[in-house]
């Protein structure tokens, strides 16, 4: 394989150098005669079938991506509200045990103006495993996109402390 010379018409390199010459594999590279450039005259376009396949792919992918974003948003919101509900259940349970209001039996209420979307219940039951203990359970209810969830915290209190 013989490559053409990079010299201009006068036998020496002209201002165009090697850029104006072509070799057997396509235009010669300005970096040297042995590095061929791609043939820029034979560009290929997408066929109708390829364009249609790309549109179908995008048509399937976009709804899946949107659904994934909605699910991720719902999961994030549920996790944030679950964390607040656990905090509120801890507050309700601690207050009931410290003040002794758990002795009044089942109670319920809302969490005030700071947390308007949360409500709580407080329940007591006998601990069957060991006599003399009472199970006190605080449950905080909250909604995520119209579906209700609950966070529960429980503790054991000695029955002797009630007397």
Secondary structure, DSSP 8 states (H G I E B T S, - for coil): --------TTSS--TTTTTT-EETTEEEETTEEEEE---TT------HHHHHHHHHHHHHHHHHHHHHHHHHHHHHHHHHHHHHHHHHHHHHHHHHHHH-GGGG--EEEE--GGGTT-EEEEEEEE-SSSTTEEEEEEEEEEEETTEEEEEEEEEEEEGGGG-
